Structures are given as C-alpha cells and as structure tokens.
C-alpha cells in the first residue's frame, strides 16, 4: 500500500466519529448540563430513566490520560453523565457529583500557566473543567499524586480542591453512598 493511500485510510478512520456527529440532524445531540461537552441523545422508550426529584451521588475516579494535547476522555464522559441526567429534567442541584483526579491524569488539573510551562501548549481541558465546575461538579485532585508528579498546590487550577489522597476520598465518599465511576 502506498504511503498516500495509507495516510488517506488513516485520516478516514479517525474522522468517522466526527462525521457521524456532524451527520445527525440539528437537535439530535444535547448538552443541557455541561454545554459543548459530553453530548447525549435520548431515544424513544429508554429504560432506567432518572427521577427528577431524586438526589444522585457519584464519584468519578479519573486516572486515564492518553494524549495531553487532546481533551481528556474521562472528563468528557463525566460531562456526558451530567448531561444524561439533565436532559431528563434532573436539576443540577440534585446531582452530587465529585471528581477525583490522580495517577497519569494528574497533569490535567494544572492551571493554564503551569500547564503551558510544563508542556509548551495550552491545556485542552480548561473549557470542560470550567463547564463541569459551573454545573456544580466538585473537582478534586489527589495531594499525593501532585507530590508524585512534582507539582505544588500553587500550580493547581483554582477550581480544584486538593484532597488528602484519592484513596481516602474513594473510601470516604463510597461510605457516604456515592456510586463509584471508574474512568
């Protein structure tokens, strides 16, 4: 296979998700709770529909980060979860969602200035982080992961609170009834 043909095939494979999203009619996708992120679509006759009057508690364990120059998929899936409840009429105040970042994903919590100094380009996660914060998601980062990666609290995006550790956060919040969502 020629180099040009391989490049064309590669480009087509990676553009299919974008083409599918763009090919849908206007209004097909919705982002009511976290605008612009975590697109959801509601099909007719779905099951397990959330109750608008119930309070839901979830703990998002964010550890994955494949490409620092792209939107973190786990953050986007957290936004999708918010949107899945919001699109069914659950008020954001009824979503007690906490996100704890650690491990390889720790760098996503850096402030714009610290991220640019470390990687040489802008943090692609700032918009989704701001949107999640605005939607009421509590954003935390593991204090031990900061130390493991050589970061200081001064380098952390001010929207994040520093947790004692991800491990203690996972135990404490699960003991309080939070559903664990591993991302």
C-alpha positions in Angstrom: 0.0 0.0 0.0 1.4 3.4 -0.9 2.2 6.0 1.7 -0.5 8.3 0.3 -3.2 5.6 0.4 -2.2 4.6 4.0 -2.4 8.2 5.1 -5.8 8.6 3.4 -7.2 5.4 5.1 -5.8 6.6 8.5 -7.4 10.0 8.1 -10.8 8.5 7.2 -10.8 6.1 10.2 -10.1 8.9 12.6 -12.6 11.3 11.1 -15.6 8.8 11.2 -16.7 9.8 14.8 -16.7 13.5 13.8 -18.5 12.8 10.6 -21.2 10.7 12.4 -21.7 13.5 15.0 -21.9 16.1 12.2 -24.2 14.0 10.0 -27.0 13.9 12.6 -29.9 16.3 12.3 -30.0 19.5 14.3 -31.1 18.9 17.8 -30.1 15.2 17.7 -27.3 15.7 20.3 -27.8 17.6 23.5 -25.6 19.1 26.2 -28.0 20.7 28.7 -25.9 20.5 31.9 -22.4 20.9 30.5 -22.7 23.0 27.3 -20.5 21.8 24.5 -19.2 18.6 26.1 -20.5 15.1 26.8 -23.1 15.0 24.0 -26.1 12.8 24.7 -29.1 11.6 22.6 -32.3 10.3 24.0 -34.0 7.5 22.1 -37.7 6.8 22.4 -38.7 4.2 25.1 -35.5 4.2 27.1 -35.4 2.3 30.4 -33.8 3.3 33.7 -34.9 7.0 33.4 -33.8 9.1 36.4 -36.4 10.6 38.7 -36.4 14.4 38.6 -36.9 14.6 42.4 -34.1 12.2 43.5 -30.7 13.3 44.5 -27.9 11.3 42.8 -24.4 10.9 44.2 -21.5 9.7 42.1 -17.7 9.7 42.5 -15.7 9.9 39.2 -12.3 8.2 39.6 -10.2 9.9 36.9 -6.9 8.2 36.2 -6.6 7.9 32.4 -4.8 10.4 30.2 -3.5 9.2 26.8 -2.7 12.4 25.0 -2.0 15.5 27.0 -2.7 17.7 23.9 -6.3 16.5 23.5 -9.5 16.7 25.6 -9.3 14.1 28.4 -12.0 11.4 27.5 -12.7 10.8 31.2 -13.6 14.4 31.8 -15.8 14.4 28.7 -17.6 11.2 30.0 -18.2 12.9 33.3 -19.8 15.7 31.3 -21.9 13.1 29.5 -23.1 11.7 32.8 -24.2 15.2 34.0 -26.0 15.7 30.6 -27.7 12.3 30.7 -29.4 13.3 34.0 -30.0 16.9 33.0 -31.6 16.0 29.6 -34.2 14.0 31.6 -35.1 17.0 33.7 -33.0 16.3 36.8 -31.9 19.7 38.3 -28.2 20.1 38.6 -28.7 20.8 42.3 -29.8 17.2 42.6 -26.5 15.9 41.2 -23.9 15.5 43.9 -21.0 14.6 41.7 -17.4 14.6 42.8 -14.4 14.1 40.5 -11.1 12.9 41.9 -8.1 13.1 39.6 -4.9 11.1 40.2 -2.3 8.9 38.5 -1.4 9.6 34.9 -4.3 12.1 34.6 -2.9 14.4 37.3 -1.5 17.0 34.8 -5.0 17.9 33.6 -5.6 19.8 36.9 -2.7 22.2 36.3 -3.5 25.9 35.9 -3.2 27.4 32.4 0.2 28.9 33.2 1.6 25.8 34.9 0.4 23.5 32.1 1.8 25.7 29.4 5.2 25.9 31.2 5.3 22.1 31.6 4.1 21.0 28.1 4.6 24.1 25.9 1.0 24.4 24.8 -2.4 25.3 26.2 -4.3 22.9 28.5 -7.0 21.5 26.2 -9.2 20.6 29.3 -9.7 24.1 30.6 -13.1 24.6 28.9 -14.6 21.3 30.1 -13.2 21.8 33.6 -14.8 25.3 33.7 -18.1 23.8 32.4 -18.1 20.9 34.9 -17.4 23.4 37.7 -20.2 25.7 36.6 -22.5 22.6 36.5 -21.8 22.0 40.2 -19.4 19.1 39.9 -16.9 19.2 42.8 -13.4 19.0 41.4 -10.6 17.4 43.5 -7.1 16.2 42.9 -5.1 13.7 45.0 -2.5 15.5 47.1 -0.1 12.5 46.8 -0.4 12.5 43.0 0.6 16.1 43.0 3.7 15.3 45.0 4.4 12.1 42.9 4.4 14.3 39.8 6.5 17.1 41.3 3.6 19.7 41.3 2.8 22.1 44.1 -0.6 23.4 45.2 0.3 26.8 43.6 0.3 25.1 40.2 -3.2 23.7 40.5 -6.2 25.2 38.7 -8.1 27.1 41.4 -11.3 25.3 40.5 -9.8 22.1 42.1 -9.6 21.3 45.8 -6.7 19.3 47.0 -7.8 16.0 48.6 -5.7 14.2 51.3 -5.5 11.3 48.8 -7.5 9.7 46.1 -7.6 6.5 48.2 -9.1 8.2 51.2 -11.6 10.2 49.0 -12.7 6.9 47.3 -13.3 5.2 50.7 -14.9 8.2 52.5 -17.4 9.0 49.7 -18.3 5.4 49.0 -19.1 5.0 52.7 -21.4 8.0 52.2 -23.3 6.2 49.4 -21.6 7.7 46.3 -21.6 5.4 43.3 -18.1 4.8 42.1 -17.5 5.5 38.4 -14.0 4.4 37.3 -12.8 6.5 34.3 
